Amino acid sequence: MRQKIELNYPSQFALLLALLGLSLVVSSAIVLGIGAEWLHVPMKSVTTVMNEPKNVNVSRFLNTLASFLAFGLPTLILGFIVNIKAFEFLGFNTKMSAKQVVIVLMIAFVGLILSGALGEINQAIPLPAKWWAAAKEAEAKYKESMMSMVTMKTTTDYLLSLIVMAIAPAIFEEMLFRGALQKIFVGWIKNSFWAILLASILFSAIHFSFFGFLPRVALGMILGYVFYFSKNLWLNIFIHFLYNGIIVTQLFVATKQGKQLDKAMDETMPIWLGLIAVVSIFVLMRLFKQESDLELAMHPVASKEIELNEYEKLG
């Protein structure tokens, strides 16, 4: 029978980094190899060719595969190495209450308002001309890669885009950033606020989008505390899916209405609404913590690694 390997938090972090580095190299080779064979082009041309509208289904498949290989697989490997019950270790806990789900829905809605307000602030951050130009170029490339997957002329296209841009990232990114990284940081740093903030910054940075940096950090903080209080990754996946799904739905509606898709991705909200959203999220999080404490009391998490009893530390 396989025994659990005892690794301290720095060792878990080092192992995860090694697995991520290896997976990025291997996944790039696999994705480019499959793409070259599928599209009948050299490997160096795959990224460019797959962004063409006619190859939208190829782009969807390859991006989903890349997301699993780069984020999901190394996290699973870490889980199986350090814990006999890997899925439990990562937070795949099926115990939740209806009240938790309702509060999470409310948090997600208010979080959208906060995200829009932070987007307004993000765009107002002054940068040197060269940095601004580089940020705009990176943003254009990011949007181009997104647009290659959201060519949605039919309902089938819309559903496929939901799978690729909403469901898959929600699962694999939450596994990595909340199920693994955040848990390691909380145990290592011994302070929930800084651990969640660090995981959120990395979560935002990995998207390589300066103009969406602050909104994604805020989303990461929301997701971080939801997981920290509930110990349930499914609730995180649900919120993450909602955010991504709303964006995909907005783009689908914009397509039907003949609007420019890049404009639909740049919607912001007044800063004063963001301030109201911050207060609302704080209140909702308190309610969510109370409900999660009750749920965990009735259905305690068995895995010792998940029992991070620092609920009182919000900063």
C-alpha positions as CSV (number, residue, x, y, z in Angstrom):
1,M,0.0,0.0,0.0
2,R,1.4,3.4,-1.0
3,Q,2.5,5.6,2.0
4,K,2.1,9.3,2.2
5,I,5.4,11.2,1.6
6,E,6.1,13.8,4.3
7,L,7.2,17.1,2.7
8,N,7.4,20.5,4.4
9,Y,5.8,23.5,2.7
10,P,9.0,24.9,1.1
11,S,9.7,21.4,-0.3
12,Q,6.2,21.2,-1.7
13,F,6.6,24.6,-3.3
14,A,9.9,23.6,-4.8
15,L,8.4,20.3,-6.1
16,L,5.4,22.2,-7.6
17,L,7.7,24.7,-9.4
18,A,9.7,21.8,-10.8
19,L,6.6,20.0,-12.0
20,L,5.2,23.3,-13.5
21,G,8.5,24.0,-15.3
22,L,8.7,20.4,-16.7
23,S,5.0,20.5,-17.7
24,L,5.3,23.8,-19.6
25,V,8.2,22.3,-21.7
26,V,6.4,19.0,-22.3
27,S,3.0,20.6,-22.9
28,S,4.4,23.0,-25.4
29,A,6.1,20.2,-27.3
30,I,2.9,18.1,-27.3
31,V,0.6,20.9,-28.2
32,L,2.8,22.2,-31.0
33,G,3.4,18.7,-32.3
34,I,-0.3,17.9,-32.4
35,G,-1.0,21.3,-34.0
36,A,1.6,20.8,-36.7
37,E,0.3,17.4,-37.6
38,W,-3.4,18.6,-37.5
39,L,-2.9,21.8,-39.4
40,H,-0.1,20.5,-41.7
41,V,2.2,23.3,-40.9
42,P,5.7,23.6,-39.3
43,M,5.7,23.7,-35.5
44,K,6.9,27.3,-35.5
45,S,3.8,28.3,-37.4
46,V,1.2,26.6,-35.3
47,T,0.5,29.5,-32.9
48,T,-0.1,31.9,-35.8
49,V,-2.2,29.5,-37.9
50,M,-4.4,28.2,-35.1
51,N,-5.5,31.8,-34.4
52,E,-7.1,32.0,-37.9
53,P,-10.9,31.9,-37.7
54,K,-11.1,28.8,-39.9
55,N,-9.1,26.8,-37.3
56,V,-11.2,27.8,-34.3
57,N,-12.0,24.2,-33.3
58,V,-8.3,23.3,-33.4
59,S,-7.5,26.3,-31.3
60,R,-10.2,25.3,-28.7
61,F,-8.9,21.8,-28.4
62,L,-5.2,22.7,-28.2
63,N,-5.8,25.4,-25.7
64,T,-7.9,23.1,-23.5
65,L,-5.2,20.4,-23.7
66,A,-2.5,23.0,-22.9
67,S,-4.4,24.2,-19.9
68,F,-4.7,20.7,-18.5
69,L,-1.1,19.8,-19.1
70,A,0.3,23.1,-17.8
71,F,-1.9,23.6,-14.8
72,G,-4.0,20.5,-14.0
73,L,-1.5,17.7,-14.4
74,P,1.4,19.0,-12.3
75,T,-1.0,19.8,-9.5
76,L,-2.5,16.3,-9.6
77,I,1.0,14.8,-9.6
78,L,1.9,16.9,-6.5
79,G,-1.3,15.8,-4.8
80,F,-0.6,12.1,-5.4
81,I,3.0,12.5,-4.2
82,V,2.3,14.2,-0.9
83,N,-1.1,12.7,0.0
84,I,-2.7,9.3,-0.4
85,K,-6.1,11.1,-1.0
86,A,-4.9,13.5,-3.7
87,F,-8.3,14.9,-4.6
88,E,-9.2,15.5,-1.0
89,F,-5.8,17.2,-0.5
90,L,-6.6,19.6,-3.4
91,G,-10.0,20.5,-1.9
92,F,-12.4,18.4,-3.9
93,N,-14.8,18.2,-1.0
94,T,-18.4,17.4,-1.9
95,K,-19.9,18.7,1.3
96,M,-21.6,22.1,1.0
97,S,-24.8,23.7,2.0
98,A,-27.4,25.5,-0.2
99,K,-26.8,28.6,1.8
100,Q,-23.1,28.6,0.9
101,V,-24.0,28.4,-2.8
102,V,-26.4,31.3,-2.5
103,I,-23.9,33.5,-0.7
104,V,-21.3,32.5,-3.3
105,L,-23.6,33.6,-6.0
106,M,-24.1,37.0,-4.3
107,I,-20.3,37.4,-3.8
108,A,-19.7,36.6,-7.5
109,F,-22.3,39.2,-8.6
110,V,-20.8,41.9,-6.4
111,G,-17.3,40.8,-7.4
112,L,-18.2,41.7,-11.0
113,I,-18.9,45.2,-10.0
114,L,-15.6,45.5,-8.1
115,S,-13.8,44.0,-11.1
116,G,-15.2,46.7,-13.4
117,A,-14.3,49.5,-11.0
118,L,-10.7,48.2,-10.7
119,G,-10.5,48.0,-14.4
120,E,-11.2,51.7,-14.5
121,I,-8.4,52.3,-12.0
122,N,-6.0,49.9,-13.8
123,Q,-6.4,51.9,-17.1
124,A,-5.6,55.1,-15.2
125,I,-2.2,53.9,-13.8
126,P,0.5,56.1,-15.3
127,L,3.3,54.2,-17.1
128,P,6.4,55.3,-19.1
129,A,5.7,55.5,-22.8
130,K,7.8,52.4,-23.6
131,W,6.1,50.4,-20.9
132,W,2.7,51.6,-22.0
133,A,3.4,50.5,-25.6
134,A,4.7,47.1,-24.4
135,A,1.6,46.7,-22.3
136,K,-0.7,47.5,-25.2
137,E,1.1,45.1,-27.5
138,A,0.9,42.3,-24.9
139,E,-2.8,43.1,-24.4
140,A,-3.4,42.9,-28.2
141,K,-1.8,39.5,-28.3
142,Y,-3.8,38.3,-25.4
143,K,-7.0,39.5,-27.0
144,E,-6.0,37.9,-30.3
145,S,-5.5,34.5,-28.6
146,M,-8.9,34.9,-26.9
147,M,-10.7,35.9,-30.1
148,S,-9.4,32.8,-31.8
149,M,-11.6,30.8,-29.5
150,V,-14.7,32.9,-29.4
151,T,-15.8,32.8,-33.0
152,M,-19.4,32.0,-32.1
153,K,-21.9,31.9,-34.9
154,T,-24.1,29.2,-33.5
155,T,-25.3,28.0,-30.1
156,T,-23.0,25.0,-30.6
157,D,-20.0,27.4,-30.9
158,Y,-21.2,29.2,-27.8
159,L,-21.3,25.9,-25.8
160,L,-17.9,24.9,-27.0
161,S,-16.5,28.2,-26.0
162,L,-18.0,27.8,-22.6
163,I,-16.1,24.5,-22.2
164,V,-12.8,25.9,-23.4
165,M,-12.9,29.4,-21.9
166,A,-15.1,28.9,-18.8
167,I,-15.2,25.3,-17.5
168,A,-11.6,24.1,-18.3
169,P,-9.8,27.2,-16.9
170,A,-12.0,27.2,-13.9
171,I,-11.1,23.6,-13.0
172,F,-7.4,23.6,-13.8
173,E,-6.5,27.1,-12.6
174,E,-8.4,26.6,-9.3
175,M,-6.5,23.3,-8.8
176,L,-3.2,25.1,-9.1
177,F,-3.7,28.5,-7.5
178,R,-6.1,27.6,-4.7
179,G,-5.8,23.9,-4.3
180,A,-2.0,23.8,-4.3
181,L,-0.3,27.2,-4.3
182,Q,-2.5,29.0,-1.8
183,K,-2.5,26.0,0.6
184,I,1.3,25.9,0.5
185,F,1.6,29.6,1.1
186,V,-0.8,29.6,4.0
187,G,1.0,26.8,5.7
188,W,4.4,28.3,4.9
189,I,3.8,32.0,5.6
190,K,1.4,31.4,8.5
191,N,-0.7,34.4,7.6
192,S,-3.8,34.0,5.5
193,F,-4.0,37.5,4.1
194,W,-0.4,37.6,2.7
195,A,-0.6,34.0,1.5
196,I,-3.9,34.6,-0.4
197,L,-2.6,37.9,-1.8
198,L,0.6,36.3,-3.1
199,A,-1.4,33.5,-4.8
200,S,-3.7,36.1,-6.2
201,I,-0.9,38.2,-7.7
202,L,0.6,35.1,-9.3
203,F,-2.8,34.1,-10.6
204,S,-3.2,37.5,-12.2
205,A,0.4,37.7,-13.5
206,I,0.1,34.3,-15.3
207,H,-2.5,35.9,-17.7
208,F,0.0,38.4,-19.0
209,S,-2.6,41.2,-19.1
210,F,-1.5,44.5,-17.5
211,F,-4.9,46.2,-18.1
212,G,-6.7,43.3,-16.3
213,F,-4.1,42.9,-13.5
214,L,-6.0,44.6,-10.7
215,P,-9.4,43.0,-11.5
216,R,-7.8,39.5,-11.5
217,V,-6.0,40.1,-8.3
218,A,-9.3,41.1,-6.7
219,L,-10.9,38.0,-8.2
220,G,-8.1,35.9,-6.8
221,M,-8.6,37.4,-3.4
222,I,-12.3,36.6,-3.5
223,L,-11.6,33.0,-4.7
224,G,-8.9,32.7,-2.1
225,Y,-11.1,33.5,0.9
226,V,-13.9,31.4,-0.4
227,F,-11.5,28.4,-0.5
228,Y,-9.9,29.4,2.8
229,F,-13.2,29.5,4.6
230,S,-14.9,26.6,3.0
231,K,-12.1,24.2,2.2
232,N,-14.2,23.3,-0.9
233,L,-12.6,23.7,-4.3
234,W,-16.0,23.1,-6.1
235,L,-17.3,26.4,-4.8
236,N,-14.2,28.1,-6.3
237,I,-14.7,26.4,-9.6
238,F,-18.3,27.5,-9.6
239,I,-17.4,31.2,-9.0
240,H,-14.6,31.0,-11.6
241,F,-16.9,29.4,-14.1
242,L,-19.5,32.2,-13.5
243,Y,-17.0,34.9,-14.2
244,N,-15.6,33.3,-17.3
245,G,-19.1,32.2,-18.5
246,I,-20.5,35.7,-18.2
247,I,-17.6,37.0,-20.4
248,V,-18.2,34.4,-23.0
249,T,-22.0,35.1,-22.9
250,Q,-21.3,38.8,-23.3
251,L,-19.1,38.1,-26.3
252,F,-21.8,35.8,-27.8
253,V,-24.5,38.4,-27.4
254,A,-22.2,41.1,-28.9
255,T,-21.5,38.9,-31.9
256,K,-25.2,38.4,-32.5
257,Q,-25.7,42.2,-32.2
258,G,-22.8,42.9,-34.6
259,K,-20.8,44.7,-32.0
260,Q,-17.0,44.8,-31.8
261,L,-15.8,42.0,-29.5
262,D,-12.7,43.8,-28.2
263,K,-15.0,46.6,-27.0
264,A,-17.2,44.1,-25.1
265,M,-14.1,42.9,-23.3
266,D,-13.1,46.4,-22.0
267,E,-16.2,47.4,-20.1
268,T,-15.6,49.2,-16.8
269,M,-17.7,50.6,-14.0
270,P,-17.5,53.8,-11.9
271,I,-15.1,53.7,-9.0
272,W,-17.8,54.7,-6.4
273,L,-19.6,51.5,-7.3
274,G,-16.4,49.6,-6.5
275,L,-16.3,51.1,-3.0
276,I,-19.9,49.9,-2.4
277,A,-18.8,46.5,-3.7
278,V,-15.9,46.3,-1.3
279,V,-18.1,46.8,1.7
280,S,-20.7,44.4,0.3
281,I,-18.1,41.7,-0.3
282,F,-16.7,42.1,3.3
283,V,-20.2,41.6,4.8
284,L,-21.0,38.6,2.5
285,M,-17.6,37.0,3.3
286,R,-18.4,37.3,7.0
287,L,-21.7,35.5,6.4
288,F,-20.0,32.9,4.2
289,K,-17.4,32.3,6.9
290,Q,-20.1,31.7,9.5
291,E,-22.0,29.3,7.2
292,S,-18.8,27.5,6.3
293,D,-17.8,27.1,9.9
294,L,-21.1,25.4,10.6
295,E,-20.7,23.1,7.5
296,L,-17.2,22.2,8.5
297,A,-18.3,21.4,12.1
298,M,-20.9,19.0,10.7
299,H,-18.6,17.6,8.0
300,P,-15.0,18.1,9.1
301,V,-12.3,17.8,6.5
302,A,-10.4,14.6,7.2
303,S,-7.1,15.6,5.6
304,K,-4.7,17.2,8.1
305,E,-3.1,19.3,5.4
306,I,-6.4,21.1,4.7
307,E,-7.1,21.9,8.4
308,L,-5.6,25.4,8.3
309,N,-7.3,26.8,11.4
310,E,-6.6,30.5,11.0
311,Y,-10.2,31.6,10.2
312,E,-9.8,34.7,12.5
313,K,-7.0,36.1,10.4
314,L,-8.3,38.4,7.7
315,G,-5.2,40.5,7.5
